[in-house]
Amino acid sequence: MPASSATQPLRVAFAGTPEFAAVALQAILHAGHQVVLVLCQPDRPAGRGMKLHAAPVKQVALDAGLTLAQPLSLRLDGKYPDDARAAQAALTAAAPDVLVVAAYGLILPAWTLALPRLGCLNIHASLLPRWRGAAPIHRAIEAGDSQTGITIMQMDAGLDTGDMLLIGRQPIHADDSTASLHDRLARQGGELIVDALRLARAGQLAPTVQPEAGVCYAHKIAKSESALDWQQPADLLARRVRAFDPAPGASFQRGDMVCKAWAARSVDAATWPAAEPGTVLAAGPAGVVVACGSGALQVTELQRPGGKRLGAREFLAGCAIAPGECLLAG
């Protein structure tokens, strides 16, 4: 590689959609690289009014005056071939040195992977090969992992199976939710992709093949998983409460009312007489304590339908849950 090319800003195409990706795009721009094209998913309806909302990556692209494309698909043989052909033409015309991908949400076909001379670099929010797939942050918290991190990966045709290029580790704190861990990982991802682009420009990236041992799949979170099954251990339910914050939220049912549990911890149930799972053992300013399959869950932040997230004291002032009541899965 000529010495001059090792110091020139790279021509970067970027594919991503949510806030996690927007942080990385901002870092790439701040590092001085030339972002020649941004791909993100089409605007989606959101909120009570179901109005179309621009994704965070789109907003960064518009604010920076970048060329933007929002194809429904990149598959030339798929359901939206016109969209795919238009995206192919735009990406070919942009002539990127590299395509950076972060939480894009669309499958990249072979033509996309082969187009940039330096290939496609993915910012993945786990320590590969653990937690390949759609929800690595949620699943790491739910599983009780003590650490996670960011892997910058050279993309191939598989699902998060490409060679590892850079790894950054991140501890998972006892009180981490998906929201708090997401924000730290997003910042780390932005820092690492800038490092990766610097090394790629100098021809110094050193790929490492992923080990075959330790592969886990982080399946997308289903809404049905949000219901707290009181038959399960309290420590697992506490992790799920944190893993499902901010979405879909952990839920339980009191009569006809489905409530959300936003913060909780596992406590020793030996303080109270034995009770069936789902039985309220105590309810006060410190939280609502519910018997579980093993241990008890102390819920400290709750939400009624249509209401705000409240601490236990404020919640109970408007919803008087009493010891002895039986709560159901949400």
C-alpha positions as CSV (number, residue, x, y, z in Angstrom):
1,M,0.0,0.0,0.0
2,P,1.5,3.4,-1.0
3,A,2.5,5.5,2.0
4,S,0.1,8.3,0.9
5,S,-2.9,6.0,1.1
6,A,-2.1,5.1,4.7
7,T,-2.6,8.7,5.7
8,Q,-5.6,9.6,3.5
9,P,-9.2,9.5,5.0
10,L,-11.1,6.4,4.0
11,R,-14.2,6.5,1.9
12,V,-16.7,5.0,4.2
13,A,-20.2,3.7,3.5
14,F,-22.3,3.2,6.6
15,A,-25.3,0.9,7.2
16,G,-27.2,1.2,10.5
17,T,-30.5,2.3,12.0
18,P,-30.9,2.8,15.8
19,E,-29.1,4.9,18.4
20,F,-26.3,2.3,18.8
21,A,-25.4,2.8,15.2
22,A,-25.8,6.6,15.3
23,V,-23.1,6.9,18.0
24,A,-20.7,5.0,15.7
25,L,-21.5,7.1,12.7
26,Q,-20.9,10.3,14.7
27,A,-17.5,8.9,15.8
28,I,-16.5,8.1,12.3
29,L,-17.4,11.6,11.1
30,H,-15.6,13.1,14.1
31,A,-12.5,11.1,13.1
32,G,-12.4,12.8,9.7
33,H,-13.3,10.0,7.4
34,Q,-15.3,10.7,4.3
35,V,-18.8,9.1,4.6
36,V,-19.9,8.7,1.0
37,L,-23.2,7.0,1.6
38,V,-25.5,6.1,4.6
39,L,-28.0,3.2,4.4
40,C,-30.7,2.9,7.1
41,Q,-34.0,1.3,7.3
42,P,-37.2,3.1,6.1
43,D,-39.0,5.4,8.5
44,R,-41.4,3.4,10.8
45,P,-44.6,4.5,12.5
46,A,-44.1,4.9,16.3
47,G,-45.9,6.3,19.3
48,R,-49.5,6.6,20.1
49,G,-50.2,8.5,17.0
50,M,-48.2,6.0,14.9
51,K,-46.6,8.8,13.0
52,L,-43.5,8.1,10.8
53,H,-40.3,8.8,12.7
54,A,-36.8,9.1,11.3
55,A,-34.3,6.6,12.8
56,P,-31.4,8.1,14.8
57,V,-28.9,7.2,12.0
58,K,-31.0,9.0,9.4
59,Q,-31.1,12.1,11.6
60,V,-27.3,12.1,12.0
61,A,-27.0,11.7,8.2
62,L,-29.4,14.6,7.5
63,D,-27.7,16.9,10.0
64,A,-24.3,16.2,8.4
65,G,-25.6,16.6,4.9
66,L,-24.7,13.0,3.9
67,T,-26.1,11.1,1.0
68,L,-28.8,8.7,2.3
69,A,-30.7,5.7,1.0
70,Q,-33.4,3.7,2.8
71,P,-34.1,0.6,0.8
72,L,-36.6,-2.0,2.0
73,S,-34.2,-4.7,1.0
74,L,-30.8,-5.3,-0.5
75,R,-31.7,-8.7,-2.0
76,L,-31.8,-8.5,-5.8
77,D,-33.9,-11.6,-6.0
78,G,-36.1,-10.7,-3.1
79,K,-39.5,-9.0,-2.6
80,Y,-38.3,-5.5,-3.4
81,P,-35.8,-5.9,-6.3
82,D,-36.2,-2.3,-7.5
83,D,-35.1,-1.0,-4.0
84,A,-32.2,-3.4,-4.1
85,R,-31.1,-2.4,-7.6
86,A,-31.3,1.3,-6.6
87,A,-29.2,0.6,-3.5
88,Q,-26.7,-1.3,-5.5
89,A,-26.3,1.5,-8.0
90,A,-25.9,4.1,-5.1
91,L,-23.3,2.0,-3.3
92,T,-21.4,1.3,-6.5
93,A,-21.4,4.9,-7.5
94,A,-20.2,5.9,-4.0
95,A,-17.1,3.6,-4.4
96,P,-16.4,3.1,-0.7
97,D,-13.2,1.7,0.5
98,V,-15.1,0.0,3.3
99,L,-18.7,-0.5,4.5
100,V,-19.2,-0.2,8.3
101,V,-22.3,-2.0,9.6
102,A,-23.9,-1.5,13.0
103,A,-27.4,-2.8,13.9
104,Y,-28.7,-2.2,10.4
105,G,-31.5,-4.8,10.5
106,L,-31.3,-6.0,6.9
107,I,-29.4,-9.0,5.6
108,L,-26.4,-8.0,3.5
109,P,-26.2,-10.2,0.3
110,A,-23.0,-11.4,-1.3
111,W,-22.8,-8.5,-3.7
112,T,-22.7,-6.0,-0.8
113,L,-20.0,-7.9,1.0
114,A,-17.8,-8.1,-2.1
115,L,-18.1,-4.4,-3.2
116,P,-15.8,-2.4,-0.9
117,R,-12.1,-3.1,-1.4
118,L,-11.6,-3.5,2.4
119,G,-14.8,-5.5,2.8
120,C,-17.5,-4.9,5.4
121,L,-16.8,-4.3,9.1
122,N,-19.5,-5.0,11.7
123,I,-19.7,-3.5,15.1
124,H,-21.2,-6.3,17.2
125,A,-22.2,-5.9,20.9
126,S,-20.8,-9.1,22.4
127,L,-17.5,-10.9,22.9
128,L,-17.9,-13.3,19.9
129,P,-18.5,-16.2,19.5
130,R,-20.8,-15.7,22.6
131,W,-24.1,-14.1,21.7
132,R,-24.3,-14.1,17.9
133,G,-27.6,-12.8,16.7
134,A,-30.1,-10.0,17.2
135,A,-30.2,-9.3,21.0
136,P,-26.7,-9.8,22.4
137,I,-27.1,-7.1,25.1
138,H,-30.4,-8.4,26.5
139,R,-29.2,-12.0,26.5
140,A,-26.0,-11.3,28.2
141,I,-27.8,-9.6,31.1
142,E,-30.5,-12.3,31.2
143,A,-27.9,-15.0,31.4
144,G,-26.0,-13.4,34.3
145,D,-22.8,-12.8,32.3
146,S,-20.2,-10.9,34.3
147,Q,-18.8,-9.2,31.2
148,T,-19.5,-8.4,27.6
149,G,-18.0,-6.1,25.1
150,I,-17.6,-5.1,21.4
151,T,-16.2,-7.2,18.6
152,I,-15.2,-5.5,15.4
153,M,-15.8,-8.3,12.9
154,Q,-14.9,-8.8,9.2
155,M,-18.3,-9.8,7.8
156,D,-18.9,-12.9,5.8
157,A,-22.0,-14.7,4.6
158,G,-22.8,-16.3,8.0
159,L,-24.6,-14.9,11.0
160,D,-21.9,-13.1,13.0
161,T,-19.4,-15.8,12.0
162,G,-16.7,-13.6,10.4
163,D,-13.1,-13.1,11.6
164,M,-12.6,-11.0,14.7
165,L,-10.5,-7.8,14.2
166,L,-10.7,-5.9,17.4
167,I,-12.2,-6.7,20.8
168,G,-13.1,-4.4,23.7
169,R,-14.4,-5.7,27.0
170,Q,-17.1,-4.2,29.2
171,P,-18.1,-5.3,32.7
172,I,-21.8,-5.9,33.4
173,H,-22.6,-4.3,36.7
174,A,-25.1,-5.8,39.2
175,D,-27.6,-2.9,38.5
176,D,-27.1,-2.7,34.7
177,S,-30.2,-2.7,32.5
178,T,-30.1,-3.1,28.7
179,A,-30.5,0.7,28.5
180,S,-27.4,1.5,30.7
181,L,-25.2,-1.2,29.2
182,H,-26.3,-0.3,25.6
183,D,-25.1,3.3,26.1
184,R,-21.6,2.2,27.3
185,L,-21.3,-0.3,24.5
186,A,-22.4,2.2,21.9
187,R,-19.6,4.6,23.0
188,Q,-17.1,1.7,23.0
189,G,-18.2,0.6,19.6
190,G,-17.6,4.1,18.2
191,E,-14.1,4.2,19.7
192,L,-13.2,0.7,18.4
193,I,-14.5,1.3,14.8
194,V,-12.4,4.4,14.6
195,D,-9.4,2.4,15.7
196,A,-10.3,-0.4,13.2
197,L,-10.5,2.1,10.3
198,R,-7.1,3.6,11.3
199,L,-5.6,0.1,11.2
200,A,-7.4,-0.8,8.0
201,R,-6.1,2.3,6.3
202,A,-2.5,1.3,7.2
203,G,-3.1,-2.3,6.3
204,Q,-2.5,-3.4,9.9
205,L,-5.7,-5.2,10.8
206,A,-5.0,-8.8,12.1
207,P,-8.0,-11.1,11.7
208,T,-8.6,-13.9,14.2
209,V,-10.9,-16.8,13.3
210,Q,-13.7,-17.3,15.9
211,P,-13.3,-20.4,18.1
212,E,-15.9,-23.1,17.6
213,A,-16.5,-23.5,21.3
214,G,-18.7,-21.2,23.2
215,V,-21.2,-20.2,20.5
216,C,-24.5,-18.9,21.7
217,Y,-27.4,-17.4,19.8
218,A,-29.0,-14.2,21.0
219,H,-32.5,-14.7,19.6
220,K,-34.7,-11.6,19.2
221,I,-36.7,-10.8,22.3
222,A,-40.3,-11.9,21.9
223,K,-43.0,-9.9,23.6
224,S,-44.3,-13.1,25.3
225,E,-41.0,-13.3,27.2
226,S,-41.9,-10.1,29.2
227,A,-44.4,-11.9,31.4
228,L,-42.9,-12.7,34.8
229,D,-43.4,-16.4,35.6
230,W,-43.4,-16.5,39.3
231,Q,-42.6,-20.2,39.3
232,Q,-39.1,-19.4,38.1
233,P,-36.2,-18.5,40.4
234,A,-36.1,-14.9,41.7
235,D,-32.6,-14.2,40.6
236,L,-33.5,-15.1,37.0
237,L,-36.6,-12.9,37.1
238,A,-34.5,-10.0,38.5
239,R,-32.1,-10.4,35.6
240,R,-35.0,-10.4,33.1
241,V,-36.4,-7.2,34.6
242,R,-33.1,-5.5,33.9
243,A,-32.6,-7.2,30.5
244,F,-36.1,-6.1,29.3
245,D,-35.5,-2.4,30.2
246,P,-36.3,-0.3,28.1
247,A,-38.2,-2.8,25.9
248,P,-40.4,-4.8,26.0
249,G,-40.5,-4.4,29.8
250,A,-41.2,-7.1,32.3
251,S,-44.8,-7.4,33.3
252,F,-47.2,-9.0,35.8
253,Q,-50.9,-9.1,36.2
254,R,-53.0,-7.9,39.1
255,G,-56.6,-8.8,38.5
256,D,-57.4,-7.3,35.1
257,M,-54.5,-4.8,35.2
258,V,-51.2,-5.6,33.5
259,C,-48.3,-3.7,35.3
260,K,-44.7,-3.3,34.4
261,A,-41.8,-4.1,36.7
262,W,-38.8,-1.8,35.9
263,A,-36.4,-2.5,38.8
264,A,-36.2,-5.5,41.0
265,R,-33.8,-7.6,43.1
266,S,-33.7,-11.1,44.4
267,V,-34.1,-11.4,48.2
268,D,-34.2,-14.3,50.7
269,A,-37.7,-15.6,51.1
270,A,-36.9,-17.2,54.5
271,T,-38.0,-13.9,56.2
272,W,-41.6,-14.7,55.4
273,P,-43.8,-17.8,55.8
274,A,-43.8,-20.2,52.9
275,A,-46.2,-19.1,50.2
276,E,-47.2,-20.1,46.6
277,P,-45.2,-18.4,43.8
278,G,-47.0,-15.2,42.9
279,T,-48.1,-14.4,46.4
280,V,-47.3,-10.9,47.7
281,L,-45.2,-11.3,50.8
282,A,-44.8,-7.6,51.6
283,A,-45.7,-4.3,50.1
284,G,-44.2,-1.0,51.3
285,P,-41.9,1.9,50.4
286,A,-39.0,-0.6,50.0
287,G,-40.8,-2.5,47.3
288,V,-43.4,-5.2,46.5
289,V,-42.0,-8.6,47.5
290,V,-43.4,-11.6,45.6
291,A,-42.7,-15.3,46.3
292,C,-41.0,-17.1,43.5
293,G,-40.1,-20.7,42.6
294,S,-37.0,-20.1,44.7
295,G,-36.4,-16.9,46.7
296,A,-38.5,-13.8,46.3
297,L,-38.5,-10.8,44.0
298,Q,-38.5,-7.3,45.5
299,V,-39.9,-5.0,42.8
300,T,-38.8,-1.4,43.5
301,E,-40.0,0.5,40.4
302,L,-43.4,-0.2,38.8
303,Q,-45.8,1.2,36.2
304,R,-49.6,1.0,35.8
305,P,-51.1,1.0,32.3
306,G,-51.0,4.5,30.9
307,G,-49.0,5.7,33.9
308,K,-45.4,6.7,34.6
309,R,-42.6,4.6,36.0
310,L,-42.7,5.1,39.8
311,G,-40.9,4.1,42.9
312,A,-42.7,1.6,45.1
313,R,-43.9,4.2,47.6
314,E,-45.5,6.4,44.9
315,F,-46.9,3.4,43.0
316,L,-48.6,1.9,46.1
317,A,-50.1,5.3,46.9
318,G,-52.3,4.9,43.8
319,C,-52.4,1.1,43.7
320,A,-52.7,-0.5,47.1
321,I,-51.3,-4.0,46.6
322,A,-51.5,-5.9,49.9
323,P,-49.7,-8.9,51.4
324,G,-51.5,-12.2,50.6
325,E,-52.6,-11.1,47.1
326,C,-51.8,-13.4,44.2
327,L,-50.2,-11.9,41.2
328,L,-50.2,-13.6,37.8
329,A,-47.7,-13.6,34.9
330,G,-48.3,-10.5,32.7
